[in-house]
Amino acid sequence: QVQLVESGGGLVQAGGSLRVSCVASGSTGSINAIGWYRQAPGKQRELVATISSGGTTNYADSVKGRFTISRDNAKNTVYLQMNSLKPEDTAVYYCNARAPTAWSINRNYWGQGTQVTVSS
């Protein structure tokens, strides 16, 4: 079982920066990958960035060069540094973790989300 809590969202001007954080608890040692998704009103949730237990990262094309995902294993925390923010980045940002069950089948865990609003 994994619990995720996001924080750091808020209102920022276009071109500005914001960093959101996700603190994981529970069976954190079993997490294969952790990352960020976002969902805008009326749209499906989409991948933003992920980082694996081995440190491999991947990003959505829309955020490459602007966003950076990182982690602090000692604090069980993953960060998403968002630079050069655009109004289209406005969404609820969700932390996601993938971890195996006792049956070696991965399942997804989700945080409650944190709102990021970018004004034009």
Short mmCIF file of the C-alpha atoms (twelve columns), coordinates in Angstrom:
data_MODEL
# 
_entry.id   MODEL 
# 
loop_
_atom_site.group_PDB 
_atom_site.id 
_atom_site.type_symbol 
_atom_site.label_atom_id 
_atom_site.label_alt_id 
_atom_site.label_comp_id 
_atom_site.label_asym_id 
_atom_site.label_seq_id 
_atom_site.Cartn_x 
_atom_site.Cartn_y 
_atom_site.Cartn_z 
_atom_site.pdbx_PDB_model_num 
ATOM 1   C CA . GLN A 1   0.000   0.000   0.000   1 
ATOM 2   C CA . VAL A 2   1.285   3.439   -0.987  1 
ATOM 3   C CA . GLN A 3   -0.059  6.832   -0.014  1 
ATOM 4   C CA . LEU A 4   0.739   9.983   -1.971  1 
ATOM 5   C CA . VAL A 5   0.272   13.605  -0.961  1 
ATOM 6   C CA . GLU A 6   0.873   16.486  -3.371  1 
ATOM 7   C CA . SER A 7   1.572   20.096  -2.506  1 
ATOM 8   C CA . GLY A 8   2.953   23.271  -4.018  1 
ATOM 9   C CA . GLY A 9   0.279   24.187  -6.513  1 
ATOM 10  C CA . GLY A 10  -0.976  27.695  -6.899  1 
ATOM 11  C CA . LEU A 11  -1.439  30.661  -9.187  1 
ATOM 12  C CA . VAL A 12  1.456   31.833  -11.316 1 
ATOM 13  C CA . GLN A 13  1.891   34.281  -14.167 1 
ATOM 14  C CA . ALA A 14  2.684   33.007  -17.649 1 
ATOM 15  C CA . GLY A 15  6.418   32.614  -18.030 1 
ATOM 16  C CA . GLY A 16  6.850   32.026  -14.340 1 
ATOM 17  C CA . SER A 17  7.921   28.976  -12.389 1 
ATOM 18  C CA . LEU A 18  6.439   26.669  -9.824  1 
ATOM 19  C CA . ARG A 19  7.540   23.508  -8.072  1 
ATOM 20  C CA . VAL A 20  5.113   20.854  -6.932  1 
ATOM 21  C CA . SER A 21  6.019   18.097  -4.511  1 
ATOM 22  C CA . CYS A 22  4.752   14.609  -3.809  1 
ATOM 23  C CA . VAL A 23  5.493   12.803  -0.572  1 
ATOM 24  C CA . ALA A 24  5.098   9.034   -0.621  1 
ATOM 25  C CA . SER A 25  4.496   6.854   2.402   1 
ATOM 26  C CA . GLY A 26  3.714   3.227   3.101   1 
ATOM 27  C CA . SER A 27  5.482   0.582   1.038   1 
ATOM 28  C CA . THR A 28  7.673   3.094   -0.759  1 
ATOM 29  C CA . GLY A 29  10.434  0.570   -1.300  1 
ATOM 30  C CA . SER A 30  8.220   -1.336  -3.698  1 
ATOM 31  C CA . ILE A 31  7.599   1.588   -6.059  1 
ATOM 32  C CA . ASN A 32  8.786   0.880   -9.593  1 
ATOM 33  C CA . ALA A 33  8.116   4.332   -10.960 1 
ATOM 34  C CA . ILE A 34  6.638   7.591   -9.778  1 
ATOM 35  C CA . GLY A 35  5.602   10.677  -11.640 1 
ATOM 36  C CA . TRP A 36  3.115   13.340  -12.498 1 
ATOM 37  C CA . TYR A 37  -0.065  13.448  -14.521 1 
ATOM 38  C CA . ARG A 38  -2.384  16.364  -15.067 1 
ATOM 39  C CA . GLN A 39  -6.016  16.842  -15.931 1 
ATOM 40  C CA . ALA A 40  -7.650  19.972  -17.256 1 
ATOM 41  C CA . PRO A 41  -11.425 20.498  -17.076 1 
ATOM 42  C CA . GLY A 42  -13.229 18.432  -19.684 1 
ATOM 43  C CA . LYS A 43  -10.090 16.570  -20.696 1 
ATOM 44  C CA . GLN A 44  -8.612  13.194  -19.887 1 
ATOM 45  C CA . ARG A 45  -5.720  12.812  -17.529 1 
ATOM 46  C CA . GLU A 46  -2.397  12.918  -19.351 1 
ATOM 47  C CA . LEU A 47  1.177   12.005  -18.572 1 
ATOM 48  C CA . VAL A 48  3.497   14.863  -17.679 1 
ATOM 49  C CA . ALA A 49  6.689   13.216  -16.438 1 
ATOM 50  C CA . THR A 50  7.846   10.026  -14.748 1 
ATOM 51  C CA . ILE A 51  10.990  8.744   -13.103 1 
ATOM 52  C CA . SER A 52  11.749  5.072   -12.542 1 
ATOM 53  C CA . SER A 53  13.438  3.468   -9.577  1 
ATOM 54  C CA . GLY A 54  16.571  3.352   -11.711 1 
ATOM 55  C CA . GLY A 55  16.443  7.067   -12.426 1 
ATOM 56  C CA . THR A 56  15.158  6.938   -15.990 1 
ATOM 57  C CA . THR A 57  12.963  9.911   -16.825 1 
ATOM 58  C CA . ASN A 58  10.459  10.602  -19.543 1 
ATOM 59  C CA . TYR A 59  8.411   13.657  -20.395 1 
ATOM 60  C CA . ALA A 60  5.447   14.593  -22.463 1 
ATOM 61  C CA . ASP A 61  6.490   16.434  -25.603 1 
ATOM 62  C CA . SER A 62  4.512   19.453  -24.494 1 
ATOM 63  C CA . VAL A 63  6.692   19.973  -21.421 1 
ATOM 64  C CA . LYS A 64  10.130  18.880  -22.608 1 
ATOM 65  C CA . GLY A 65  12.720  21.538  -21.967 1 
ATOM 66  C CA . ARG A 66  10.470  23.331  -19.503 1 
ATOM 67  C CA . PHE A 67  9.713   20.805  -16.764 1 
ATOM 68  C CA . THR A 68  12.135  18.711  -14.741 1 
ATOM 69  C CA . ILE A 69  11.261  15.757  -12.546 1 
ATOM 70  C CA . SER A 70  13.540  14.798  -9.680  1 
ATOM 71  C CA . ARG A 71  13.448  12.775  -6.502  1 
ATOM 72  C CA . ASP A 72  14.860  12.707  -3.010  1 
ATOM 73  C CA . ASN A 73  14.789  9.094   -1.889  1 
ATOM 74  C CA . ALA A 74  15.779  9.950   1.671   1 
ATOM 75  C CA . LYS A 75  12.645  12.070  1.966   1 
ATOM 76  C CA . ASN A 76  10.454  9.790   -0.179  1 
ATOM 77  C CA . THR A 77  9.650   12.846  -2.241  1 
ATOM 78  C CA . VAL A 78  9.402   13.530  -5.944  1 
ATOM 79  C CA . TYR A 79  9.414   17.035  -7.371  1 
ATOM 80  C CA . LEU A 80  8.271   18.610  -10.583 1 
ATOM 81  C CA . GLN A 81  9.998   21.884  -11.382 1 
ATOM 82  C CA . MET A 82  7.900   23.782  -13.886 1 
ATOM 83  C CA . ASN A 83  9.498   26.672  -15.747 1 
ATOM 84  C CA . SER A 84  8.280   28.901  -18.561 1 
ATOM 85  C CA . LEU A 85  4.716   28.095  -17.625 1 
ATOM 86  C CA . LYS A 86  1.963   28.612  -20.157 1 
ATOM 87  C CA . PRO A 87  -1.782  29.043  -19.673 1 
ATOM 88  C CA . GLU A 88  -2.295  25.636  -21.265 1 
ATOM 89  C CA . ASP A 89  -0.385  24.109  -18.359 1 
ATOM 90  C CA . THR A 90  -3.333  24.949  -16.129 1 
ATOM 91  C CA . ALA A 91  -4.644  21.711  -14.648 1 
ATOM 92  C CA . VAL A 92  -4.890  19.616  -11.545 1 
ATOM 93  C CA . TYR A 93  -1.569  17.855  -11.169 1 
ATOM 94  C CA . TYR A 94  -1.648  14.347  -9.730  1 
ATOM 95  C CA . CYS A 95  1.158   12.289  -8.314  1 
ATOM 96  C CA . ASN A 96  1.198   8.672   -9.463  1 
ATOM 97  C CA . ALA A 97  3.153   5.667   -8.246  1 
ATOM 98  C CA . ARG A 98  3.345   2.160   -9.612  1 
ATOM 99  C CA . ALA A 99  4.024   -0.709  -7.247  1 
ATOM 100 C CA . PRO A 100 3.572   -4.477  -7.381  1 
ATOM 101 C CA . THR A 101 1.068   -6.426  -5.372  1 
ATOM 102 C CA . ALA A 102 1.853   -9.723  -3.669  1 
ATOM 103 C CA . TRP A 103 0.922   -11.360 -6.985  1 
ATOM 104 C CA . SER A 104 3.647   -9.439  -8.839  1 
ATOM 105 C CA . ILE A 105 1.032   -7.434  -10.675 1 
ATOM 106 C CA . ASN A 106 1.589   -3.694  -10.763 1 
ATOM 107 C CA . ARG A 107 -1.094  -1.331  -9.580  1 
ATOM 108 C CA . ASN A 108 -1.317  2.439   -9.656  1 
ATOM 109 C CA . TYR A 109 -1.642  4.724   -6.666  1 
ATOM 110 C CA . TRP A 110 -2.815  8.318   -6.904  1 
ATOM 111 C CA . GLY A 111 -2.610  11.409  -4.790  1 
ATOM 112 C CA . GLN A 112 -5.443  13.868  -4.295  1 
ATOM 113 C CA . GLY A 113 -4.063  16.387  -6.769  1 
ATOM 114 C CA . THR A 114 -2.875  19.969  -6.526  1 
ATOM 115 C CA . GLN A 115 -4.224  22.812  -8.640  1 
ATOM 116 C CA . VAL A 116 -1.863  24.744  -10.885 1 
ATOM 117 C CA . THR A 117 -3.269  27.829  -12.559 1 
ATOM 118 C CA . VAL A 118 -1.268  29.885  -15.041 1 
ATOM 119 C CA . SER A 119 -2.600  33.323  -15.876 1 
ATOM 120 C CA . SER A 120 -1.992  34.960  -19.237 1 
# 
